Amino acid sequence: MVDLTMNVNTQTVTTEVALELVTDQCRQQILHHLIENEDGAVDIDELVDRINSANVRTERPHRSPSHLKMTLYHAHLPKLAEAGVIDYDAQSDTVRYHATTRVEKLIAFITDELR
C-alpha cells in the first residue's frame, strides 16, 4: 500500500466534495503527484509532464502539453483551489497542496485498489 499521508495539520473537506474532486482522472493524477511531492510547490509544467507521461504508460488518450495546460488553468486548478485543497500562484506558475485527509484516503484507495 502506498502511504500518501502528508502531515497531521490537515484541511477538512466534506466527503461529497472529496468524492467530486477525485471523479476526474486528470484531477486524480494532479492530486496524486501533489500528495507524493513533499517539497512544497510544484511547477505547472512539471504537472503537465507527469500527467502526459502517466497517460502514455496507461495508453490513455494523449493530449498536447498546451491543451492540457489550458485545461489545468481553466478547469481543474480552479476546482481544486475552490475546495481549499490547493493554492495556485499565477506569478510563479506553481501549485501548493494542502494536506486533506479525505482526499488522501480516496487517492490512496484509487491507486492501491482500483488500478
N, CA, C and O atoms as CSV, one atom per row, in Angstrom:
chain,resi,resn,atom,element,x,y,z
A,1,MET,N,N,0.839,-1.177,0.000
A,1,MET,CA,C,0.000,0.000,0.000
A,1,MET,C,C,0.884,1.241,0.000
A,1,MET,O,O,1.911,1.272,0.679
A,2,VAL,N,N,0.501,2.239,-0.739
A,2,VAL,CA,C,1.239,3.488,-0.830
A,2,VAL,C,C,0.803,4.398,0.302
A,2,VAL,O,O,-0.393,4.614,0.502
A,3,ASP,N,N,1.769,4.937,1.050
A,3,ASP,CA,C,1.447,5.881,2.110
A,3,ASP,C,C,1.501,7.280,1.528
A,3,ASP,O,O,2.583,7.800,1.253
A,4,LEU,N,N,0.342,7.891,1.338
A,4,LEU,CA,C,0.275,9.209,0.724
A,4,LEU,C,C,-0.083,10.295,1.731
A,4,LEU,O,O,-0.471,11.392,1.329
A,5,THR,N,N,0.036,10.024,3.017
A,5,THR,CA,C,-0.330,10.986,4.034
A,5,THR,C,C,0.742,12.055,4.175
A,5,THR,O,O,1.929,11.739,4.260
A,6,MET,N,N,0.328,13.322,4.199
A,6,MET,CA,C,1.280,14.426,4.272
A,6,MET,C,C,1.692,14.726,5.712
A,6,MET,O,O,2.859,14.551,6.064
A,7,ASN,N,N,0.780,15.162,6.530
A,7,ASN,CA,C,1.103,15.518,7.904
A,7,ASN,C,C,-0.167,15.589,8.731
A,7,ASN,O,O,-1.268,15.379,8.223
A,8,VAL,N,N,0.002,15.887,10.017
A,8,VAL,CA,C,-1.133,15.913,10.929
A,8,VAL,C,C,-2.005,17.150,10.723
A,8,VAL,O,O,-3.215,17.088,10.943
A,9,ASN,N,N,-1.428,18.250,10.314
A,9,ASN,CA,C,-2.152,19.502,10.113
A,9,ASN,C,C,-2.882,19.457,8.775
A,9,ASN,O,O,-2.334,19.877,7.755
A,10,THR,N,N,-4.108,18.951,8.771
A,10,THR,CA,C,-4.811,18.743,7.508
A,10,THR,C,C,-6.041,19.628,7.371
A,10,THR,O,O,-6.659,20.026,8.359
A,11,GLN,N,N,-6.377,19.922,6.124
A,11,GLN,CA,C,-7.589,20.660,5.790
A,11,GLN,C,C,-8.779,19.712,5.914
A,11,GLN,O,O,-8.624,18.493,5.842
A,12,THR,N,N,-9.951,20.278,6.100
A,12,THR,CA,C,-11.160,19.473,6.169
A,12,THR,C,C,-12.046,19.808,4.976
A,12,THR,O,O,-12.379,20.969,4.740
A,13,VAL,N,N,-12.420,18.782,4.234
A,13,VAL,CA,C,-13.423,18.921,3.186
A,13,VAL,C,C,-14.463,17.841,3.431
A,13,VAL,O,O,-14.165,16.799,4.015
A,14,THR,N,N,-15.670,18.093,2.988
A,14,THR,CA,C,-16.715,17.092,3.170
A,14,THR,C,C,-16.433,15.887,2.283
A,14,THR,O,O,-15.682,15.973,1.311
A,15,THR,N,N,-17.036,14.785,2.627
A,15,THR,CA,C,-16.895,13.579,1.819
A,15,THR,C,C,-17.408,13.827,0.407
A,15,THR,O,O,-16.802,13.365,-0.560
A,16,GLU,N,N,-18.513,14.548,0.276
A,16,GLU,CA,C,-19.084,14.827,-1.038
A,16,GLU,C,C,-18.121,15.627,-1.905
A,16,GLU,O,O,-17.952,15.328,-3.087
A,17,VAL,N,N,-17.491,16.641,-1.324
A,17,VAL,CA,C,-16.531,17.456,-2.072
A,17,VAL,C,C,-15.317,16.621,-2.450
A,17,VAL,O,O,-14.843,16.695,-3.584
A,18,ALA,N,N,-14.816,15.833,-1.521
A,18,ALA,CA,C,-13.656,14.980,-1.805
A,18,ALA,C,C,-13.966,14.015,-2.945
A,18,ALA,O,O,-13.142,13.827,-3.841
A,19,LEU,N,N,-15.147,13.403,-2.915
A,19,LEU,CA,C,-15.535,12.485,-3.989
A,19,LEU,C,C,-15.643,13.210,-5.326
A,19,LEU,O,O,-15.222,12.686,-6.358
A,20,GLU,N,N,-16.205,14.408,-5.307
A,20,GLU,CA,C,-16.322,15.186,-6.543
A,20,GLU,C,C,-14.942,15.521,-7.112
A,20,GLU,O,O,-14.745,15.492,-8.327
A,21,LEU,N,N,-14.003,15.834,-6.246
A,21,LEU,CA,C,-12.656,16.188,-6.708
A,21,LEU,C,C,-11.948,15.022,-7.379
A,21,LEU,O,O,-11.195,15.219,-8.333
A,22,VAL,N,N,-12.183,13.809,-6.890
A,22,VAL,CA,C,-11.448,12.655,-7.433
A,22,VAL,C,C,-12.200,11.915,-8.532
A,22,VAL,O,O,-11.720,10.892,-9.019
A,23,THR,N,N,-13.370,12.411,-8.935
A,23,THR,CA,C,-14.099,11.724,-10.007
A,23,THR,C,C,-13.431,11.887,-11.360
A,23,THR,O,O,-13.646,11.070,-12.255
A,24,ASP,N,N,-12.637,12.910,-11.523
A,24,ASP,CA,C,-11.975,13.159,-12.801
A,24,ASP,C,C,-10.567,12.566,-12.791
A,24,ASP,O,O,-9.802,12.781,-11.850
A,25,GLN,N,N,-10.233,11.824,-13.838
A,25,GLN,CA,C,-8.931,11.163,-13.964
A,25,GLN,C,C,-7.768,12.160,-13.896
A,25,GLN,O,O,-6.754,11.887,-13.254
A,26,CYS,N,N,-7.913,13.287,-14.542
A,26,CYS,CA,C,-6.845,14.291,-14.541
A,26,CYS,C,C,-6.628,14.840,-13.129
A,26,CYS,O,O,-5.487,14.996,-12.696
A,27,ARG,N,N,-7.708,15.131,-12.416
A,27,ARG,CA,C,-7.567,15.626,-11.040
A,27,ARG,C,C,-6.974,14.558,-10.140
A,27,ARG,O,O,-6.220,14.877,-9.221
A,28,GLN,N,N,-7.303,13.289,-10.389
A,28,GLN,CA,C,-6.662,12.215,-9.625
A,28,GLN,C,C,-5.150,12.265,-9.807
A,28,GLN,O,O,-4.397,12.156,-8.839
A,29,GLN,N,N,-4.715,12.431,-11.043
A,29,GLN,CA,C,-3.281,12.478,-11.325
A,29,GLN,C,C,-2.638,13.706,-10.699
A,29,GLN,O,O,-1.542,13.615,-10.145
A,30,ILE,N,N,-3.301,14.843,-10.779
A,30,ILE,CA,C,-2.787,16.067,-10.155
A,30,ILE,C,C,-2.617,15.845,-8.656
A,30,ILE,O,O,-1.548,16.095,-8.098
A,31,LEU,N,N,-3.677,15.375,-8.016
A,31,LEU,CA,C,-3.642,15.181,-6.570
A,31,LEU,C,C,-2.603,14.149,-6.160
A,31,LEU,O,O,-1.881,14.348,-5.182
A,32,HIS,N,N,-2.523,13.058,-6.892
A,32,HIS,CA,C,-1.539,12.023,-6.571
A,32,HIS,C,C,-0.133,12.610,-6.610
A,32,HIS,O,O,0.665,12.371,-5.704
A,33,HIS,N,N,0.169,13.364,-7.639
A,33,HIS,CA,C,1.503,13.959,-7.755
A,33,HIS,C,C,1.758,14.969,-6.630
A,33,HIS,O,O,2.839,14.980,-6.041
A,34,LEU,N,N,0.783,15.801,-6.336
A,34,LEU,CA,C,0.961,16.800,-5.280
A,34,LEU,C,C,1.115,16.147,-3.911
A,34,LEU,O,O,1.915,16.604,-3.095
A,35,ILE,N,N,0.363,15.091,-3.654
A,35,ILE,CA,C,0.461,14.387,-2.377
A,35,ILE,C,C,1.834,13.737,-2.236
A,35,ILE,O,O,2.445,13.792,-1.168
A,36,GLU,N,N,2.314,13.125,-3.311
A,36,GLU,CA,C,3.633,12.474,-3.271
A,36,GLU,C,C,4.765,13.474,-3.102
A,36,GLU,O,O,5.788,13.151,-2.498
A,37,ASN,N,N,4.600,14.674,-3.623
A,37,ASN,CA,C,5.662,15.676,-3.597
A,37,ASN,C,C,5.626,16.427,-2.273
A,37,ASN,O,O,4.765,17.281,-2.060
A,38,GLU,N,N,6.542,16.113,-1.402
A,38,GLU,CA,C,6.566,16.747,-0.086
A,38,GLU,C,C,7.426,18.005,-0.064
A,38,GLU,O,O,7.623,18.599,0.996
A,39,ASP,N,N,7.939,18.418,-1.215
A,39,ASP,CA,C,8.824,19.581,-1.277
A,39,ASP,C,C,8.071,20.901,-1.288
A,39,ASP,O,O,8.697,21.960,-1.253
A,40,GLY,N,N,6.777,20.868,-1.333
A,40,GLY,CA,C,6.004,22.105,-1.352
A,40,GLY,C,C,5.425,22.401,-2.707
A,40,GLY,O,O,4.655,21.607,-3.247
A,41,ALA,N,N,5.788,23.538,-3.263
A,41,ALA,CA,C,5.216,23.994,-4.527
A,41,ALA,C,C,5.688,23.149,-5.704
A,41,ALA,O,O,6.846,22.737,-5.771
A,42,VAL,N,N,4.762,22.901,-6.629
A,42,VAL,CA,C,5.049,22.134,-7.846
A,42,VAL,C,C,4.781,23.039,-9.044
A,42,VAL,O,O,3.749,23.707,-9.113
A,43,ASP,N,N,5.708,23.051,-9.971
A,43,ASP,CA,C,5.587,23.838,-11.189
A,43,ASP,C,C,4.504,23.242,-12.097
A,43,ASP,O,O,4.389,22.021,-12.209
A,44,ILE,N,N,3.720,24.097,-12.739
A,44,ILE,CA,C,2.649,23.640,-13.631
A,44,ILE,C,C,3.205,22.772,-14.758
A,44,ILE,O,O,2.604,21.757,-15.108
A,45,ASP,N,N,4.333,23.155,-15.322
A,45,ASP,CA,C,4.928,22.357,-16.400
A,45,ASP,C,C,5.297,20.957,-15.924
A,45,ASP,O,O,5.199,19.994,-16.685
A,46,GLU,N,N,5.720,20.840,-14.671
A,46,GLU,CA,C,6.016,19.527,-14.093
A,46,GLU,C,C,4.745,18.686,-14.007
A,46,GLU,O,O,4.767,17.491,-14.301
A,47,LEU,N,N,3.635,19.310,-13.602
A,47,LEU,CA,C,2.351,18.598,-13.559
A,47,LEU,C,C,1.946,18.116,-14.946
A,47,LEU,O,O,1.513,16.975,-15.108
A,48,VAL,N,N,2.085,18.976,-15.938
A,48,VAL,CA,C,1.732,18.619,-17.315
A,48,VAL,C,C,2.571,17.432,-17.777
A,48,VAL,O,O,2.033,16.478,-18.339
A,49,ASP,N,N,3.874,17.479,-17.548
A,49,ASP,CA,C,4.757,16.370,-17.939
A,49,ASP,C,C,4.374,15.082,-17.230
A,49,ASP,O,O,4.342,14.016,-17.845
A,50,ARG,N,N,4.084,15.175,-15.947
A,50,ARG,CA,C,3.744,13.992,-15.153
A,50,ARG,C,C,2.438,13.362,-15.644
A,50,ARG,O,O,2.346,12.142,-15.779
A,51,ILE,N,N,1.442,14.189,-15.908
A,51,ILE,CA,C,0.150,13.679,-16.376
A,51,ILE,C,C,0.292,13.051,-17.755
A,51,ILE,O,O,-0.230,11.963,-17.997
A,52,ASN,N,N,0.993,13.724,-18.657
A,52,ASN,CA,C,1.177,13.171,-20.001
A,52,ASN,C,C,1.970,11.874,-19.983
A,52,ASN,O,O,1.647,10.951,-20.732
A,53,SER,N,N,2.996,11.778,-19.151
A,53,SER,CA,C,3.764,10.531,-19.102
A,53,SER,C,C,2.932,9.410,-18.484
A,53,SER,O,O,3.065,8.255,-18.889
A,54,ALA,N,N,2.078,9.726,-17.513
A,54,ALA,CA,C,1.184,8.716,-16.940
A,54,ALA,C,C,0.180,8.247,-17.981
A,54,ALA,O,O,-0.145,7.061,-18.033
A,55,ASN,N,N,-0.311,9.150,-18.803
A,55,ASN,CA,C,-1.268,8.781,-19.848
A,55,ASN,C,C,-0.630,7.886,-20.897
A,55,ASN,O,O,-1.284,6.979,-21.412
A,56,VAL,N,N,0.622,8.120,-21.219
A,56,VAL,CA,C,1.327,7.273,-22.187
A,56,VAL,C,C,1.482,5.865,-21.626
A,56,VAL,O,O,1.263,4.885,-22.338
A,57,ARG,N,N,1.861,5.759,-20.343
A,57,ARG,CA,C,2.055,4.444,-19.711
A,57,ARG,C,C,0.759,3.643,-19.654
A,57,ARG,O,O,0.783,2.419,-19.781
A,58,THR,N,N,-0.359,4.314,-19.466
A,58,THR,CA,C,-1.634,3.613,-19.327
A,58,THR,C,C,-2.439,3.595,-20.614
A,58,THR,O,O,-3.577,3.126,-20.635
A,59,GLU,N,N,-1.854,4.103,-21.682
A,59,GLU,CA,C,-2.475,4.121,-23.006
A,59,GLU,C,C,-3.764,4.932,-23.049
A,59,GLU,O,O,-4.647,4.656,-23.861
A,60,ARG,N,N,-3.874,5.931,-22.177
A,60,ARG,CA,C,-4.998,6.860,-22.259
A,60,ARG,C,C,-4.720,7.835,-23.389
A,60,ARG,O,O,-3.570,8.002,-23.793
A,61,PRO,N,N,-5.748,8.477,-23.900
A,61,PRO,CA,C,-5.530,9.453,-24.977
A,61,PRO,C,C,-4.520,10.517,-24.557
A,61,PRO,O,O,-4.595,11.068,-23.459
A,62,HIS,N,N,-3.594,10.786,-25.434
A,62,HIS,CA,C,-2.537,11.760,-25.172
A,62,HIS,C,C,-3.003,13.141,-25.613
A,62,HIS,O,O,-3.499,13.304,-26.728
A,63,ARG,N,N,-2.847,14.123,-24.754
A,63,ARG,CA,C,-3.203,15.499,-25.088
A,63,ARG,C,C,-1.923,16.302,-25.270
A,63,ARG,O,O,-0.908,16.015,-24.636
A,64,SER,N,N,-1.974,17.287,-26.119
A,64,SER,CA,C,-0.800,18.145,-26.282
A,64,SER,C,C,-0.557,18.873,-24.963
A,64,SER,O,O,-1.503,19.170,-24.234
A,65,PRO,N,N,0.708,19.162,-24.655
A,65,PRO,CA,C,1.002,19.883,-23.413
A,65,PRO,C,C,0.251,21.212,-23.304
A,65,PRO,O,O,-0.208,21.575,-22.221
A,66,SER,N,N,0.126,21.935,-24.412
A,66,SER,CA,C,-0.567,23.228,-24.348
A,66,SER,C,C,-2.059,23.050,-24.052
A,66,SER,O,O,-2.641,23.839,-23.308
A,67,HIS,N,N,-2.677,22.020,-24.630
A,67,HIS,CA,C,-4.096,21.749,-24.362
A,67,HIS,C,C,-4.288,21.332,-22.904
A,67,HIS,O,O,-5.212,21.797,-22.237
A,68,LEU,N,N,-3.421,20.463,-22.419
A,68,LEU,CA,C,-3.522,20.011,-21.037
A,68,LEU,C,C,-3.308,21.178,-20.074
A,68,LEU,O,O,-4.030,21.309,-19.085
A,69,LYS,N,N,-2.333,22.012,-20.356
A,69,LYS,CA,C,-2.054,23.171,-19.501
A,69,LYS,C,C,-3.263,24.106,-19.450
A,69,LYS,O,O,-3.616,24.608,-18.382
A,70,MET,N,N,-3.893,24.338,-20.592
A,70,MET,CA,C,-5.081,25.181,-20.646
A,70,MET,C,C,-6.210,24.557,-19.820
A,70,MET,O,O,-6.927,25.264,-19.112
A,71,THR,N,N,-6.365,23.244,-19.912
A,71,THR,CA,C,-7.386,22.545,-19.136
A,71,THR,C,C,-7.109,22.668,-17.637
A,71,THR,O,O,-8.031,22.849,-16.842
A,72,LEU,N,N,-5.845,22.569,-17.263
A,72,LEU,CA,C,-5.492,22.745,-15.851
A,72,LEU,C,C,-5.879,24.144,-15.376
A,72,LEU,O,O,-6.528,24.296,-14.341
A,73,TYR,N,N,-5.478,25.161,-16.134
A,73,TYR,CA,C,-5.743,26.557,-15.757
A,73,TYR,C,C,-7.230,26.879,-15.654
A,73,TYR,O,O,-7.653,27.584,-14.738
A,74,HIS,N,N,-8.016,26.366,-16.584
A,74,HIS,CA,C,-9.412,26.789,-16.681
A,74,HIS,C,C,-10.415,25.843,-16.035
A,74,HIS,O,O,-11.564,26.228,-15.820
A,75,ALA,N,N,-10.015,24.631,-15.723
A,75,ALA,CA,C,-10.972,23.680,-15.158
A,75,ALA,C,C,-10.502,23.083,-13.829
A,75,ALA,O,O,-11.126,23.295,-12.790
A,76,HIS,N,N,-9.413,22.347,-13.874
A,76,HIS,CA,C,-9.028,21.536,-12.718
A,76,HIS,C,C,-8.447,22.334,-11.553
A,76,HIS,O,O,-8.854,22.132,-10.409
A,77,LEU,N,N,-7.513,23.229,-11.823
A,77,LEU,CA,C,-6.907,24.001,-10.732
A,77,LEU,C,C,-7.921,24.906,-10.033
A,77,LEU,O,O,-7.905,24.990,-8.805
A,78,PRO,N,N,-8.810,25.591,-10.774
A,78,PRO,CA,C,-9.826,26.388,-10.070
A,78,PRO,C,C,-10.739,25.539,-9.178
A,78,PRO,O,O,-11.101,25.960,-8.079
A,79,LYS,N,N,-11.103,24.360,-9.646
A,79,LYS,CA,C,-11.973,23.482,-8.855
A,79,LYS,C,C,-11.268,23.042,-7.570
A,79,LYS,O,O,-11.865,23.048,-6.493
A,80,LEU,N,N,-9.995,22.662,-7.692
A,80,LEU,CA,C,-9.224,22.241,-6.522
A,80,LEU,C,C,-8.981,23.412,-5.569
A,80,LEU,O,O,-9.022,23.241,-4.351
A,81,ALA,N,N,-8.730,24.587,-6.118
A,81,ALA,CA,C,-8.499,25.778,-5.291
A,81,ALA,C,C,-9.774,26.191,-4.561
A,81,ALA,O,O,-9.733,26.560,-3.387
A,82,GLU,N,N,-10.899,26.128,-5.255
A,82,GLU,CA,C,-12.181,26.487,-4.648
A,82,GLU,C,C,-12.498,25.589,-3.456
A,82,GLU,O,O,-13.098,26.035,-2.478
A,83,ALA,N,N,-12.095,24.331,-3.541
A,83,ALA,CA,C,-12.324,23.382,-2.451
A,83,ALA,C,C,-11.320,23.573,-1.311
A,83,ALA,O,O,-11.468,22.970,-0.248
A,84,GLY,N,N,-10.303,24.408,-1.529
A,84,GLY,CA,C,-9.307,24.653,-0.489
A,84,GLY,C,C,-8.216,23.610,-0.420
A,84,GLY,O,O,-7.467,23.554,0.556
A,85,VAL,N,N,-8.118,22.776,-1.453
A,85,VAL,CA,C,-7.143,21.687,-1.466
A,85,VAL,C,C,-5.782,22.164,-1.970
A,85,VAL,O,O,-4.750,21.610,-1.593
A,86,ILE,N,N,-5.779,23.188,-2.817
A,86,ILE,CA,C,-4.526,23.728,-3.349
A,86,ILE,C,C,-4.544,25.252,-3.308
A,86,ILE,O,O,-5.592,25.883,-3.168
A,87,ASP,N,N,-3.348,25.817,-3.435
A,87,ASP,CA,C,-3.178,27.234,-3.741
A,87,ASP,C,C,-2.445,27.293,-5.058
A,87,ASP,O,O,-1.485,26.554,-5.276
A,88,TYR,N,N,-2.894,28.170,-5.938
A,88,TYR,CA,C,-2.219,28.360,-7.219
A,88,TYR,C,C,-1.623,29.754,-7.243
A,88,TYR,O,O,-2.330,30.738,-7.029
A,89,ASP,N,N,-0.324,29.844,-7.504
A,89,ASP,CA,C,0.376,31.124,-7.598
A,89,ASP,C,C,0.640,31.415,-9.067
A,89,ASP,O,O,1.530,30.819,-9.673
A,90,ALA,N,N,-0.135,32.333,-9.639
A,90,ALA,CA,C,-0.012,32.649,-11.066
A,90,ALA,C,C,1.327,33.300,-11.394
A,90,ALA,O,O,1.850,33.121,-12.494
A,91,GLN,N,N,1.877,34.044,-10.459
A,91,GLN,CA,C,3.143,34.729,-10.714
A,91,GLN,C,C,4.296,33.736,-10.888
A,91,GLN,O,O,5.118,33.883,-11.793
A,92,SER,N,N,4.350,32.731,-10.021
A,92,SER,CA,C,5.420,31.730,-10.131
A,92,SER,C,C,4.981,30.504,-10.924
A,92,SER,O,O,5.791,29.618,-11.195
A,93,ASP,N,N,3.699,30.449,-11.299
A,93,ASP,CA,C,3.131,29.330,-12.053
A,93,ASP,C,C,3.315,28.010,-11.309
A,93,ASP,O,O,3.702,26.997,-11.891
A,94,THR,N,N,3.026,28.047,-10.004
A,94,THR,CA,C,3.174,26.863,-9.165
A,94,THR,C,C,1.885,26.567,-8.407
A,94,THR,O,O,1.021,27.427,-8.237
A,95,VAL,N,N,1.792,25.324,-7.962
A,95,VAL,CA,C,0.656,24.853,-7.179
A,95,VAL,C,C,1.194,24.290,-5.869
A,95,VAL,O,O,2.200,23.581,-5.857
A,96,ARG,N,N,0.528,24.604,-4.785
A,96,ARG,CA,C,0.904,24.066,-3.475
A,96,ARG,C,C,-0.299,23.313,-2.908
A,96,ARG,O,O,-1.411,23.840,-2.870
A,97,TYR,N,N,-0.065,22.088,-2.474
A,97,TYR,CA,C,-1.111,21.227,-1.932
A,97,TYR,C,C,-1.291,21.476,-0.439
A,97,TYR,O,O,-0.319,21.696,0.284
A,98,HIS,N,N,-2.555,21.440,0.019
A,98,HIS,CA,C,-2.874,21.491,1.443
A,98,HIS,C,C,-3.342,20.099,1.848
A,98,HIS,O,O,-4.334,19.593,1.323
A,99,ALA,N,N,-2.633,19.492,2.771
A,99,ALA,CA,C,-2.962,18.133,3.209
A,99,ALA,C,C,-4.442,18.037,3.568
A,99,ALA,O,O,-4.964,18.834,4.347
A,100,THR,N,N,-5.099,17.047,2.982
A,100,THR,CA,C,-6.540,16.864,3.139
A,100,THR,C,C,-6.814,15.376,3.313
A,100,THR,O,O,-6.731,14.607,2.355
A,101,THR,N,N,-7.139,14.977,4.527
A,101,THR,CA,C,-7.250,13.565,4.876
A,101,THR,C,C,-8.201,12.796,3.969
A,101,THR,O,O,-7.830,11.745,3.447
A,102,ARG,N,N,-9.408,13.290,3.770
A,102,ARG,CA,C,-10.376,12.546,2.948
A,102,ARG,C,C,-9.881,12.365,1.513
A,102,ARG,O,O,-10.014,11.286,0.935
A,103,VAL,N,N,-9.319,13.414,0.951
A,103,VAL,CA,C,-8.801,13.329,-0.419
A,103,VAL,C,C,-7.652,12.330,-0.478
A,103,VAL,O,O,-7.586,11.520,-1.402
A,104,GLU,N,N,-6.752,12.377,0.493
A,104,GLU,CA,C,-5.612,11.460,0.508
A,104,GLU,C,C,-6.060,10.008,0.625
A,104,GLU,O,O,-5.504,9.127,-0.031
A,105,LYS,N,N,-7.065,9.761,1.458
A,105,LYS,CA,C,-7.579,8.393,1.598
A,105,LYS,C,C,-8.210,7.909,0.295
A,105,LYS,O,O,-8.012,6.760,-0.099
A,106,LEU,N,N,-8.960,8.770,-0.368
A,106,LEU,CA,C,-9.580,8.390,-1.641
A,106,LEU,C,C,-8.531,8.135,-2.718
A,106,LEU,O,O,-8.633,7.156,-3.458
A,107,ILE,N,N,-7.526,8.999,-2.816
A,107,ILE,CA,C,-6.469,8.813,-3.810
A,107,ILE,C,C,-5.699,7.531,-3.517
A,107,ILE,O,O,-5.366,6.789,-4.441
A,108,ALA,N,N,-5.412,7.261,-2.254
A,108,ALA,CA,C,-4.712,6.021,-1.891
A,108,ALA,C,C,-5.552,4.805,-2.273
A,108,ALA,O,O,-5.022,3.830,-2.804
A,109,PHE,N,N,-6.862,4.855,-2.007
A,109,PHE,CA,C,-7.744,3.749,-2.363
A,109,PHE,C,C,-7.772,3.533,-3.869
A,109,PHE,O,O,-7.656,2.401,-4.339
A,110,ILE,N,N,-7.923,4.601,-4.617
A,110,ILE,CA,C,-7.950,4.502,-6.083
A,110,ILE,C,C,-6.638,3.930,-6.600
A,110,ILE,O,O,-6.634,3.046,-7.457
A,111,THR,N,N,-5.530,4.432,-6.081
A,111,THR,CA,C,-4.205,3.993,-6.529
A,111,THR,C,C,-3.945,2.535,-6.173
A,111,THR,O,O,-3.461,1.765,-7.002
A,112,ASP,N,N,-4.266,2.157,-4.939
A,112,ASP,CA,C,-3.929,0.818,-4.456
A,112,ASP,C,C,-4.941,-0.255,-4.844
A,112,ASP,O,O,-4.564,-1.398,-5.102
A,113,GLU,N,N,-6.202,0.100,-4.886
A,113,GLU,CA,C,-7.243,-0.910,-5.061
A,113,GLU,C,C,-7.884,-0.939,-6.443
A,113,GLU,O,O,-8.349,-1.992,-6.879
A,114,LEU,N,N,-7.918,0.174,-7.128
A,114,LEU,CA,C,-8.680,0.238,-8.371
A,114,LEU,C,C,-7.836,0.302,-9.631
A,114,LEU,O,O,-8.379,0.231,-10.733
A,115,ARG,N,N,-6.537,0.432,-9.499
A,115,ARG,CA,C,-5.693,0.498,-10.701
A,115,ARG,C,C,-4.915,-0.761,-10.868
A,115,ARG,O,O,-4.149,-0.892,-11.822
